[in-house]
Amino acid sequence: GIHAQPAFPTTCECMLQCFEQGLDARQECLVEPRPGEAMAEAEARFKKEMSFMPMVADPAALQMTRRHAKETMAGGNCSGNGILSIQLPYVFYPKKEDCVPTDRRYTLDECSRQRTPLCRCFPGFTGSRCEVRMDGAPQLHKCFNDCSGRGTCVHNWCKCSPGHWGIDCSLNASSARMSAAAAPPPRPRIYVYDLPPRYTSWLAAYRRGDWTRDHWYGADVLFHQQLLRSPHRELDASR
């Protein structure tokens, strides 16, 4: 929500399901009570499971989101890939009275972007009308090394072509044989272990894609990606 590309309003139930599957789940969410459940009870239930998650427990915001979603679908807005809505009232965002030229904590553009109806894109889409599919845009998706040209990017992780594997589809049955026959890479030789995707690329699945551009959270990912295409990479663990 705080990035230039507005986030679509996600329910806490949806975020909890992502969290339980090991997918990236660090976005503000909207509390939606179960039938017969009070808003405060629902908030407490989700806080117990995801204490780290900023939540909006506001019946008016929930009704607004439902209305905007229905209107977006009926009007054919946002290319069918988002919801035309204003930003949800997260407690740590500037309030209306804070959005004045004399308040240097926030820019008027930031305030306007939160209170102007915009297309809040579903994961995997961007653009002012959510018309851009990020999987097909190398500068936008987060698949490692563009899947080495041996696979397709699907929600920020590589679906490798038959016979190839690895987080960036760079490995195949002949990789180790070719490495053994070739001259060793320059020292230091680095063998990169290929961990299961739930510990690597799945962490970014369905996310807007900030993780490899954000120097606060993406350093380990960038380093991993550089190692995969480094001339020092060794494919034969025995060496």
C-alpha positions in Angstrom: 0.0 0.0 0.0 2.8 2.5 0.7 4.6 1.9 -2.6 3.9 3.7 -5.8 1.8 0.8 -7.1 -1.3 0.7 -4.8 -2.1 -2.6 -3.2 -5.4 -4.3 -3.7 -7.4 -4.7 -0.4 -6.7 -8.1 0.9 -8.7 -9.9 3.6 -6.9 -11.2 6.6 -8.3 -14.7 5.8 -6.6 -14.6 2.4 -3.3 -13.4 4.0 -3.5 -16.2 6.6 -3.8 -18.8 3.9 -0.7 -17.4 2.2 1.2 -17.4 5.4 0.3 -21.0 6.2 1.6 -22.1 2.8 4.9 -20.3 3.3 4.1 -17.6 0.7 4.9 -14.0 1.3 2.3 -12.5 3.7 3.4 -9.1 4.9 0.7 -6.8 3.6 -1.9 -4.9 5.5 -5.2 -6.8 5.6 -8.9 -6.2 6.0 -10.7 -8.1 8.8 -13.8 -9.9 7.5 -15.7 -11.6 10.3 -17.3 -15.0 9.8 -21.1 -15.2 9.9 -22.3 -14.4 13.4 -18.8 -13.3 14.5 -18.2 -9.8 15.9 -15.5 -7.6 14.3 -13.5 -7.4 17.5 -13.6 -11.2 17.8 -12.4 -11.7 14.3 -9.6 -9.2 14.8 -8.5 -11.0 17.9 -8.6 -14.3 16.1 -6.4 -13.1 13.3 -4.0 -11.2 15.7 -3.5 -14.5 17.5 -2.3 -16.1 14.2 -0.5 -13.1 12.7 0.5 -10.7 15.5 2.9 -9.0 13.1 0.2 -8.1 10.5 -1.2 -4.5 10.3 -5.0 -4.9 10.2 -8.1 -2.8 9.4 -11.0 -3.8 11.6 -13.6 -1.3 10.4 -17.1 -2.3 9.2 -17.4 0.8 7.1 -14.1 0.0 5.3 -15.3 -3.6 4.7 -18.6 -2.4 3.2 -16.8 0.2 1.1 -14.4 -2.5 -0.3 -17.2 -4.8 -1.2 -19.1 -2.0 -2.9 -16.1 -0.8 -4.9 -15.3 -4.4 -6.0 -18.9 -4.9 -7.2 -18.8 -1.5 -9.0 -15.5 -2.3 -10.6 -16.7 -5.6 -12.0 -19.9 -4.0 -13.3 -18.1 -1.1 -14.9 -15.3 -3.2 -16.5 -12.6 -1.1 -14.8 -9.0 -1.9 -14.1 -8.9 -4.4 -17.0 -10.5 -7.0 -14.8 -7.3 -7.2 -12.8 -7.9 -5.0 -9.8 -10.4 -2.9 -7.8 -11.0 0.8 -8.3 -11.0 2.1 -4.8 -9.5 4.6 -2.4 -6.8 3.4 0.0 -8.0 1.7 3.2 -7.7 3.8 6.4 -4.5 2.2 7.8 -3.8 3.7 11.2 -0.2 4.7 10.3 -1.1 6.6 7.1 -1.5 10.4 7.2 -4.9 11.6 8.2 -6.9 14.2 6.3 -5.9 16.9 8.7 -2.2 16.1 8.3 -2.3 16.6 4.5 -1.6 20.4 4.5 1.4 22.2 2.8 2.7 23.2 6.3 3.1 19.5 7.4 6.5 18.4 6.1 6.0 14.8 7.2 3.9 13.9 4.1 3.8 15.1 0.5 0.5 16.3 -0.9 1.0 13.8 -3.7 1.2 10.9 -1.2 -1.9 12.1 0.5 -3.8 12.5 -2.8 -2.8 9.0 -3.9 -4.3 7.5 -0.8 -7.6 9.4 -1.2 -8.1 9.3 -4.9 -9.9 6.3 -6.5 -7.1 4.3 -8.2 -6.9 0.8 -9.6 -5.6 -1.3 -6.8 -4.1 -4.2 -8.8 -4.3 -7.9 -8.0 -0.9 -9.7 -7.5 0.9 -10.1 -10.8 -0.5 -7.0 -12.5 0.5 -3.3 -12.5 -0.1 -0.1 -14.5 -2.6 2.7 -14.0 -5.4 0.3 -15.3 -3.7 -2.9 -14.1 -3.2 -3.7 -17.8 0.4 -4.9 -17.5 1.0 -8.6 -16.6 4.2 -8.6 -14.7 5.1 -12.2 -15.6 5.7 -11.0 -19.2 7.8 -8.0 -18.3 11.4 -8.8 -17.4 11.9 -5.5 -15.8 8.9 -6.1 -13.5 8.8 -9.7 -12.6 11.1 -11.2 -10.0 12.0 -14.6 -11.6 15.7 -15.3 -11.1 17.8 -14.5 -14.2 14.6 -14.5 -16.4 14.5 -18.3 -15.9 17.7 -18.6 -17.9 15.6 -18.7 -21.1 14.6 -22.3 -20.1 11.3 -21.7 -18.5 8.4 -19.3 -18.0 7.8 -16.9 -15.1 4.6 -17.6 -13.2 3.8 -15.3 -10.3 7.5 -14.5 -9.6 8.8 -18.1 -9.7 10.2 -20.1 -12.7 8.2 -23.0 -14.2 11.1 -24.8 -15.9 10.9 -26.5 -19.3 11.1 -30.3 -19.2 14.7 -31.5 -18.4 15.6 -28.3 -16.5 15.4 -27.4 -12.9 16.7 -25.0 -10.3 15.4 -21.6 -9.0 16.4 -20.1 -12.3 16.1 -23.2 -14.5 19.9 -23.2 -15.1 20.5 -26.9 -14.3 19.9 -30.0 -16.4 21.2 -33.6 -16.6 24.3 -32.5 -18.5 25.3 -29.6 -16.2 27.5 -31.7 -13.8 29.0 -33.6 -16.7 29.9 -30.5 -18.6 31.3 -28.9 -15.4 33.5 -31.9 -14.7 34.9 -31.9 -18.2 35.5 -28.2 -18.3 38.3 -26.3 -16.5 37.4 -25.4 -12.9 36.0 -22.0 -12.3 38.4 -19.4 -10.8 38.8 -19.4 -7.1 37.0 -18.9 -4.8 34.8 -21.7 -6.2 31.2 -21.4 -4.9 28.7 -24.2 -4.9 25.2 -22.9 -4.7 22.8 -25.3 -3.0 19.3 -25.4 -4.6 16.9 -25.1 -1.7 13.2 -26.0 -2.1 11.2 -23.1 -3.5 9.2 -22.5 -0.3 12.4 -21.1 1.1 13.3 -19.0 -1.9 11.2 -18.0 -4.9 7.8 -18.9 -3.3 8.4 -16.2 -0.8 7.8 -13.7 -3.5 4.9 -15.5 -5.2 1.9 -13.3 -5.6 3.8 -10.3 -4.3 4.0 -7.0 -6.3 7.7 -7.5 -6.7 9.4 -5.1 -4.4 11.7 -7.7 -2.9 14.6 -7.5 -5.4 14.5 -3.7 -5.7 14.3 -2.9 -2.0 17.7 -2.6 -0.5 16.3 -3.1 3.0 14.8 -6.5 2.3 16.3 -7.7 -0.9 20.0 -7.9 -0.2 20.1 -11.7 0.3 18.0 -12.3 -2.8 20.2 -10.1 -4.9 23.3 -11.9 -3.6 21.7 -15.3 -4.4 20.9 -14.2 -7.9 24.4 -12.9 -8.5 25.9 -16.2 -7.3 23.8 -18.2 -9.7 25.4 -16.4 -12.7 28.8 -15.8 -11.2 31.9 -17.1 -13.1 33.0 -18.5 -9.7 29.9 -20.8 -9.5 30.9 -24.5 -9.3 28.4 -27.1 -10.4 30.3 -30.1 -9.2 30.1 -30.2 -5.4 32.9 -32.7 -5.2 35.4 -30.1 -6.3 
